[in-house]
Amino acid sequence: MITSRNIVWTLAAVTLAAALTTACASVPGRPAIRQVQNQPGRFVDHSVTVTGTVTSSWGVPFAGFNVFKVDDGTGEITVVSNDRRVPGRGARVEVKGKVEDIATLGGRALGLHLREQRIRYRD
């Protein structure tokens, strides 16, 4: 016999299953850099946050174009920034950015990098 209580429980179960499926299939917001490098197709055009140490950096003064590399212990990724400040080598940073690549060749992302959206300096 179908009752309103059975319908409520069925709808709750379906909603929970849909939420869990969506959560498992979504892109993690704080992946390890190695994960981004190993699965670029999953992350390209998505925003992620990485935390690590700046290993190298350079910028064009007054042009607002900077490039630096961040290492989180699992890998290193290039960050492209339009900010006027470029973090120095050894700085601990948390960078939120959109994952981009220049091209894909043979299923491999070329020029994989983060387009900086926000940077925070860590102690």
C-alpha positions as CSV (number, residue, x, y, z in Angstrom):
1,M,0.0,0.0,0.0
2,I,1.4,3.4,-1.0
3,T,1.2,6.0,1.8
4,S,2.4,9.5,2.0
5,R,5.1,8.3,4.4
6,N,6.5,5.8,1.8
7,I,6.5,8.6,-0.8
8,V,8.4,10.9,1.5
9,W,11.0,8.2,2.3
10,T,11.4,7.3,-1.4
11,L,11.9,11.0,-2.4
12,A,14.4,11.4,0.5
13,A,16.4,8.3,-0.7
14,V,16.4,9.5,-4.3
15,T,17.5,13.0,-3.3
16,L,20.3,11.6,-1.2
17,A,21.5,9.3,-4.0
18,A,21.5,12.2,-6.5
19,A,23.5,14.4,-4.1
20,L,26.1,11.7,-3.4
21,T,26.5,11.0,-7.1
22,T,26.9,14.7,-7.9
23,A,29.5,15.1,-5.1
24,C,31.5,12.2,-6.3
25,A,31.6,13.3,-9.9
26,S,32.5,16.9,-9.2
27,V,35.9,18.4,-9.4
28,P,37.6,18.7,-6.0
29,G,38.3,22.3,-5.1
30,R,41.7,21.6,-3.4
31,P,43.3,18.9,-5.5
32,A,47.0,18.0,-5.2
33,I,49.0,19.4,-8.1
34,R,50.0,15.9,-9.2
35,Q,46.2,15.1,-9.5
36,V,45.7,18.1,-11.8
37,Q,48.7,17.1,-13.9
38,N,47.6,13.5,-14.2
39,Q,44.0,14.2,-15.0
40,P,44.1,17.6,-16.8
41,G,40.8,16.9,-18.7
42,R,39.0,16.7,-15.4
43,F,40.3,20.1,-14.2
44,V,40.6,22.3,-17.3
45,D,38.2,25.3,-17.2
46,H,37.5,24.7,-13.5
47,S,38.7,26.8,-10.5
48,V,40.9,25.0,-8.0
49,T,43.0,26.1,-5.0
50,V,46.6,24.9,-4.4
51,T,48.8,25.7,-1.5
52,G,52.6,25.4,-1.7
53,T,56.0,27.1,-1.9
54,V,57.0,29.4,-4.8
55,T,60.0,27.8,-6.5
56,S,60.7,30.4,-9.2
57,S,59.1,33.7,-10.3
58,W,59.4,36.5,-12.8
59,G,57.4,39.4,-13.9
60,V,57.3,42.3,-16.4
61,P,57.3,45.5,-14.4
62,F,54.4,47.9,-15.0
63,A,52.8,45.4,-17.5
64,G,51.0,43.5,-14.8
65,F,52.1,40.1,-16.2
66,N,53.7,37.7,-13.8
67,V,54.5,34.0,-13.9
68,F,55.6,31.9,-10.9
69,K,55.7,28.2,-10.1
70,V,54.2,26.6,-7.0
71,D,55.2,23.2,-5.5
72,D,52.9,21.5,-3.1
73,G,55.2,18.4,-2.5
74,T,53.3,16.3,-5.1
75,G,54.2,18.4,-8.1
76,E,54.8,21.9,-9.5
77,I,52.4,24.1,-11.5
78,T,52.9,27.4,-13.3
79,V,50.7,30.3,-12.2
80,V,50.0,33.1,-14.6
81,S,49.0,36.4,-12.9
82,N,47.9,39.8,-13.9
83,D,48.6,41.2,-10.5
84,R,51.4,43.8,-10.1
85,R,53.0,41.8,-7.3
86,V,54.9,38.7,-7.9
87,P,55.7,36.4,-4.9
88,G,59.4,35.8,-4.3
89,R,61.1,32.4,-4.3
90,G,60.4,30.5,-1.0
91,A,57.1,32.3,-0.3
92,R,54.3,30.1,1.0
93,V,51.1,30.9,-1.0
94,E,47.6,29.7,-1.5
95,V,46.4,30.3,-5.1
96,K,42.9,30.0,-6.4
97,G,42.9,29.9,-10.2
98,K,41.3,28.5,-13.3
99,V,43.1,25.5,-14.8
100,E,44.0,26.2,-18.4
101,D,46.2,24.6,-21.1
102,I,47.5,26.0,-24.3
103,A,46.9,22.8,-26.4
104,T,46.3,19.1,-26.2
105,L,48.5,16.7,-28.1
106,G,48.1,13.0,-28.0
107,G,45.8,13.3,-25.0
108,R,48.5,15.2,-23.1
109,A,47.9,18.8,-22.0
110,L,50.6,21.2,-23.1
111,G,51.2,24.4,-21.2
112,L,49.1,23.4,-18.2
113,H,48.8,26.3,-15.8
114,L,46.6,28.2,-13.4
115,R,45.2,31.6,-14.3
116,E,45.3,33.3,-10.9
117,Q,42.0,34.6,-9.5
118,R,43.2,35.1,-5.9
119,I,46.4,34.7,-4.0
120,R,47.0,34.6,-0.2
121,Y,50.4,34.6,1.4
122,R,50.8,32.0,4.2
123,D,53.2,32.0,7.1
